[in-house]
Amino acid sequence: MKILVTGGAGFIGSAVVRLAIERGHEVINLDALTYAACLENVASVAMSPNYSFVQADIRDAMAMEALFNGHQPDAVMHLAAESHVDRSIDGPGAFIETNVNGTFTLLQAARSYWEAKGRPAAFRFLHVSTDEVYGTLGATGLFTEDTAYAPNSPYSASKAASDHLVRAWGETFELPVVITNCSNNYGPYQFPEKLIPVVILNALAGRPIPVYGKGENIRDWLYVEDHADALLLALEKGELGRSYNIGGENEATNIDLVRKICAILDELRPSDAPYADQITFVTDRPGHDLRYAIDPTRVRDELGWRPSVTVDEGLRKTVEWYLANGYWLDALLARHGVGERLGQG
Ligand code: NAD
């Protein structure tokens, strides 16, 4: 397939690009190269004859039209987004512009291209979204695809809105769409403003390791390469108009996760004192959802997908990657807002 991947210089998008190329697909990586992007993430495939890169903004209707007509993709995997909840609290406007208006512009461009080509049945528009659209769970229960949307942050509200647009373009214009809602990802190349790289970075620098509130929030952690695998399966086998929840079956409280990372660092890069001594509880994020957990029955039964690693295996691989790739991390630390406490409301 010739796949247009949006946001392919970001964390998850780059994992999708690397895996799609490895599996023999042709990839056009479209990315605006915002603060969160890094072309180094796709350096391992950049010389492939099946890879091309276009710097463009999904909000730019003319650029999107030219891109579709010029490259004639068989499918779109839409990952470009503003993705950091804390930044969405400080500046929600960018989230509405990219996640809502940008998705609208991309849908319109995809639709006119698809219609001009005679509405090919094999065309796909895969929209990559988050489990955060469902809001928060209490101590029990799981998110299914039928759970009502109840987003609590500007980020999750903007993603929920984009999901609704994609669904509507499928129902009204019959654009062949599939939606995925995934739990928290972690792994190599994650931008150093998200929890796991922040923990590794601060631990190694001898700084306090910030944990929001009491660290009791629960997330269902998924290794990014497993997510990329699920997304390619959803593209190839997902039923039209259907959404798929993707989760790691790896629930952990933030404090347990941080302690696990500290223990791996103690083993791989021993210091004078245990890294866990650096853990510091800080003011909680406003509107911080207590618990996310995914019921993966549909993705497992219909697409035959399961995560390949446990959280212990995935965390070890991740810590090893960050220890071996300090140069990658260093290059991103100077970017706007990195290392600052954002999103206090
Ligand atoms: P990221 O912030 O690492 O990457 C986003 C990429 O999109 C960046 O390369 C950025 O330059 C690009 N981008 C942003 N605005 C753009 C625009 N207007 N036009 C073109 N490109 C633009 O994000 P990520 O963590 O890789 O997330 C990718 C997708 O997966 C997002 O849609 C996110 O909502 C979703 N998601 C993320 C997680 C997670 O845990 N990170 C979980 C579930 C779903």
Boltz pocket constraint, residues with backbone or C-beta under 6 A from the ligand:
constraints:
  - pocket:
      binder: B
      contacts: [[A, 6], [A, 7], [A, 8], [A, 9], [A, 10], [A, 11], [A, 12], [A, 13], [A, 30], [A, 31], [A, 32], [A, 33], [A, 34], [A, 35], [A, 36], [A, 37], [A, 38], [A, 56], [A, 57], [A, 58], [A, 59], [A, 78], [A, 79], [A, 80], [A, 81], [A, 82], [A, 83], [A, 84], [A, 98], [A, 102], [A, 128], [A, 129], [A, 130], [A, 131], [A, 159], [A, 181], [A, 182], [A, 183], [A, 184], [A, 185], [A, 186], [A, 191]]
      max_distance: 6.0
